[in-house]
């Protein structure tokens, strides 16, 4: 909007001067300033249109002078038209080249940003992107009613897959597991490969009970389905973000919960130490065991 206002103001002032001077030769040269300003401000298409309108008015003024037999001849008119066309063509070429260069640069920047934020193997966010998003989320987490959950998920005994079947097989497992995470978790979940066989997940505005249910469903699905034709299990640590929490403290709590799940035999979900949380989790486990 600002560019259009400035462009129209410049064109209007120049044309006002030319019309008030009745198009005498000394005033017409000001019209040559219109293409560079309009092409730069509103682009080559609208710049061409505004320049053509301005030059058309100038040509009409010269024609009126010719009718009145005043000072300027047809040769001057033709020269003016030729110079006007040269200006338009020149600046159209310049703007087209500049637009193409900017488009290419913008595309490359988007590709570089994607590479910087994405894990090459799984296509998920990488650790740097996850840490940034978590820090941003916690900086806005000043309302206790908004519950944000972090989960750390680890494939049990993954080293055996690499040692037994090779690293290519391990890569296939990681890629397929990443696809399962994307399909099984809510669309709002932010999923990242944190490193090795560990994956981190942010559940925005989710209750702890919902997070536990999602984690349990994911764990049960993995335990009963083959990944790359191999039977595997996962362990998950869950931590709820508190007001004034930091990314480091929140991840430490989730990591300790994951370590507890490993110590207790793997293939289970554990929640970060909190008396109320622990009781609710143990109740969930009791119900699962009864079933």
HUPE-V59002 format. One record per residue. N is the residue number from 0. OMEGA is omega in radians with two decimals (NA if undefined). Layout:
n: <N	N>
omega: <OMEGA	OMEGA>
//
This chain:
n: <0	1	2	3	4	5	6	7	8	9	10	11	12	13	14	15	16	17	18	19	20	21	22	23	24	25	26	27	28	29	30	31	32	33	34	35	36	37	38	39	40	41	42	43	44	45	46	47	48	49	50	51	52	53	54	55	56	57	58	59	60	61	62	63	64	65	66	67	68	69	70	71	72	73	74	75	76	77	78	79	80	81	82	83	84	85	86	87	88	89	90	91	92	93	94	95	96	97	98	99	100	101	102	103	104	105	106	107	108	109	110	111	112	113	114	115	116	117	118	119	120	121	122	123	124	125	126	127	128	129	130	131	132	133	134	135	136	137	138	139	140	141	142	143	144	145	146	147	148	149	150	151	152	153	154	155	156	157	158	159	160	161	162	163	164	165	166	167	168	169	170	171	172	173	174	175	176	177	178	179	180	181	182	183	184	185	186	187	188	189	190	191	192	193	194	195	196	197	198	199	200	201	202	203	204	205	206	207	208	209	210	211	212	213	214	215	216	217	218	219	220	221	222	223	224	225	226	227	228	229	230	231	232	233	234	235	236	237	238	239	240	241	242	243	244	245	246	247	248	249	250	251	252	253	254	255	256	257	258	259	260	261	262	263	264	265	266	267	268	269	270	271	272	273	274	275	276	277	278	279	280	281	282	283	284	285	286	287	288	289	290>
omega: <3.12	3.13	3.13	3.13	-3.13	-3.13	-3.14	3.12	3.14	3.14	-3.13	-3.13	3.14	-3.12	3.09	3.11	-3.10	-3.13	3.13	3.09	3.12	3.02	3.08	-2.95	-3.08	-3.11	-3.05	-3.09	3.11	3.14	3.14	3.08	-3.05	-3.11	-3.11	3.14	-3.07	3.13	-3.13	-3.02	-3.02	3.05	-3.01	-3.11	3.12	3.06	3.10	-3.11	-3.13	3.12	3.14	3.11	-3.14	-3.13	3.08	3.09	3.11	3.13	3.11	3.11	3.10	3.11	3.10	3.09	3.12	3.14	-3.13	3.14	-3.13	2.90	-2.97	-3.10	-3.12	3.13	3.10	3.11	-3.14	3.10	3.14	3.14	-3.14	3.11	3.13	3.13	3.12	3.10	-3.09	-3.12	-3.12	-3.09	3.02	3.11	3.14	-3.11	3.12	3.11	3.14	3.13	3.13	3.13	3.13	3.13	3.12	3.13	3.12	3.11	3.13	3.11	3.10	3.12	3.13	3.11	3.13	3.12	-3.11	-3.06	-2.95	3.00	-3.02	-3.05	-3.00	-3.07	3.08	3.02	3.07	-3.05	-3.13	3.13	3.13	-3.13	3.13	-3.12	3.13	3.11	3.11	-3.12	-3.11	3.11	3.10	-3.04	-3.12	3.13	-3.05	-3.13	3.08	-3.09	3.10	-3.03	3.02	3.07	2.98	-3.07	-3.08	3.08	-3.08	3.06	-3.11	-3.13	3.14	3.12	3.12	-3.08	-3.05	-3.01	3.14	-3.06	3.09	3.07	3.10	3.09	3.10	3.11	-3.14	3.14	-3.13	3.11	3.08	3.09	3.12	3.11	-3.12	-3.12	-3.02	-3.11	-3.12	-3.10	-3.11	-3.12	3.03	-3.02	-3.14	2.97	-3.02	-3.13	3.13	3.14	3.14	3.13	3.13	-3.06	3.01	3.02	-3.09	3.07	-3.13	3.08	3.14	3.12	3.11	3.14	3.12	3.14	3.12	-3.13	3.14	3.11	3.11	3.13	-3.13	3.13	-3.14	-3.09	-3.07	3.14	3.12	3.03	-3.06	3.12	3.13	3.10	-3.11	3.04	3.11	3.01	-3.06	3.01	-3.07	3.05	3.11	3.14	3.07	3.07	-3.13	3.08	3.02	-3.13	-3.11	-3.12	-3.14	3.11	3.09	3.13	3.11	-3.14	3.09	3.09	3.08	3.13	3.10	3.11	3.10	-3.11	-3.09	3.04	3.13	-3.13	3.12	-3.14	3.07	-3.11	-3.14	-3.01	3.07	-2.99	-3.12	-3.14	-3.10	-3.14	-3.13	-3.14	-3.13	3.07	3.12	3.12	-3.14	3.12	3.11	-3.14	3.14	3.11	NA>
//
